[in-house]
Amino acid sequence: MIITVAFDVKNYVEVMEGWPIKTGNVTFFLERDENVLKRVCLAFSNVSVELAPMITPASKDSDNASITINSGGYAELARKNIMNWQAVVSGQQIVDLDYDNYEIRFRAENVAEEHQIHIKSFKPNPDNALNAASDFEQIGRAFCVGSISEDRIESTSHYREGRLAFEAGRFVDAYNNMFLFLETRYCDGKTGNEKQTDLLSKSQVFCKALEQVEVEFSKPTKPAGTEKFDLFDQATNTREKIRELVLLRGKLRHHSLKSPHRWDPNKQDEHKAAARFLSAVVLDIVLKESLADIYSPETLQKYRDVSVSTGNETKVKLTTNRLERKPALALDMSYPTTVISSRLCLVTVRHAVQACEKEGQLSDTTRFQARHAITELELLSLELDVWAYTQNRKIELDKPIETIRCCFEHLSGGIVVRHEFSVPFESSVFTITDAWNFLRFCFDHIEQRDPTTRILNLKLLLKDSTKAILSYRVGNAVKN
């Protein structure tokens, strides 16, 4: 089998020819669009066909099929060879290659190998790793925030570079950039290990973020594929943990071929867990700052004033149903957007729950329905199941319910994805008020995990039940 690794060229380079140059089992060639260089490629022949992508179909034990793609180290070898070539050619011509975004191709060398190669090429695309749906309201409000300090702008740039490096698999760069964020914010130009440890230990913001993230990382249940984080195994208090982070910074920022403890740039995965941890700590700091800015009363009012004055406004009519023979709420809502999205629907539900609670109606409200004020198209519906209409208006069991499951579907990368999580509930009685509180908790939990999540429908269910106790969905007119 032949494995070819192709690196995209990011700058404009004209080359008249690109024919292959072969030395041993390695072939170098260029791919061009007319005379413009597009990719620099390295092909390795006589590779075992066992390294071909492997497809594992769904089975009785697993509902999901899987694809395993392994370059067998040839991607790293290609990068090293091309960097060797790049160093030599740079005196005559700069060729800026995208080492984070390469393509791996698999081609049979003989007829016998043809039926074993089911996937001909694969391109891990870090450009898509950070892509997510976002509402203009979030991005636009950020522009309405007043001036922030220069040191915050500079330090956040380190965080941004660290995120890009992490998603590209450059975990050493990711760790170093995240630590540069901390140095810029809290270390006052000091570089010594003990001095940095002292200064970071005195920052309440950093220490609080460190402790909160460590709690999350220490939970016994972790997502599949999550790497073990053992940097703090010998640390017993916050200061010692900070010192471990500082010492690792020193190790990863310096490099000597004479040192037996040097880090290998070709073995980035060894530092993935540490980079993920420090990224989460810095994210906690950055996120709290940005949310405080974007959701401040001054920013919200400024954004709304601009929206209304320019005609970029959507009006929503929402009606509620009550069990009591008393007037139910009919809400007229206005939002600074022209796009009817699932995000707008979620905000509408939040506001409606708050209004019902404020008017003392939450304990007997069983249904929401919202429509566009002009087109009358349905935007959302939310309803409690028949248990809420019984005489006692509650679910009563002999034993504690134990858990409430939240199942929801959302749009991700153009496809609908389903997720589920459980929330403890020790009581044997479940009321209408509990249902609304659980709904708010689930919305908060999902938003904290990913603020860009676009919920299409959501159901609350008892532990082992298949029948929803509360159902929420967006209308067909909603753009996702």
Secondary structure, 3 states (H helix, E strand, C coil): CEEEEEEEECCCCECCCCCCEEECCEEEEEEEECCEEEEEEEEECCCCHHHCCEEECCCCCCCCCEEECCCCCHHHHHHHHHHHHHHHHCCCCCCCEEEEEEEEEEECCCHHHHCCCCCCEECCCHHHCCCCCCCHHHHHHHHHCCCCCHHHHHHHHHHHHHHHHHHCCCHHHHHHHHHHHHHHHHCCCCCCHHHHHHHHHCCHHHHHHHHHHHHHHCCCCCCCCCCCCCCCCCCCCHHHHHHHHHHHHHHHHCCCCCCCCCCCCCCHHHHHHHHHHHHHHHHHHHHHHHHHHHCCHHHHHHHHHHHHHCCCCEEEEEEEEECCCCCCCEEEEEECCCCCEHHHHHHHHHHHHHHHHHCCCHHHEEEEEEEECCCCCEEEEEEECHHHHCCCCEEECCCCCEEEEEEEEEEECCEEEEEEEEEEECCCEEEHHHHHHHHHHHHHHHHHHCCCCEEEEEEEEECCCCCCCEEEEECCCCEC
